[in-house]
Amino acid sequence: MKLLDAHGEALGGFDRAVRRIGPDQWGNTTPCTEWSIRDLVNHLVSEQLWVPHLLAGQTLAEVGDRYDGDVLGDDPVAAWERASSAAREAWTAPGALEKRVHLSYGEADAADYGWQMTLDLAVHGWDLSTALGAAEPVPDGVARQLLETLEPQVEQWQGIGIFAPPVPVPADASPSDRLLALLGRKPR
């Protein structure tokens, strides 16, 4: 599966979950224990807001702190729609994946950044749908490709606290369940 296809599927899954949030659910807890639904969506909106800047070659210092704090405002769904649409447009622009981007740990290939963002969208899409009581697995093709592409990096990231320690799953677990378990989530 190609990066832009996987990214599109993961983005679509998170988008569908955002659109299912009821007005009284924004304060509900999520599998990310320190985040409410609003906090989780705020995190993803903030990440999407960064994408056009980073793919345009800006550094973290140039973007600054403009996306710190609450980026959802009074209409979280509209904030998500604007941010995700701009991010997707930036990802699909000609040559976007051939660029280098400035990230918190240094310069990286845009394609590597794209896989990281796809992982975040896919897993947090599961987190959000789980918090809404309608857990949807990460699509098998996306999960399989994320495992193949990022599994070695995820093991390194666990040592710095980005993800919880992995949880055991049966040998015949689906790609989605294996991915979620690798990231410290208990598949349902």
Buried (B, 14 or more C-beta within 10 A) or exposed (E): BEBBEBBBBBBBBBBBBBEEBEEEBBEBEBBBEEBBBBBBBBBBBBBBBBBBBBBBEBEEEEBEEEBEEEBBEEEBEEBBBBBBEBBBEBBEEEEBBEBEBBBEEEEBEBBBBBBBBBBBBBBBBBBBBBBBEEBBBBBEEBBBBBBEBBEEBBEEBBEEEEBBEBBEBEEEBBBBBBBBBBBBBEBE
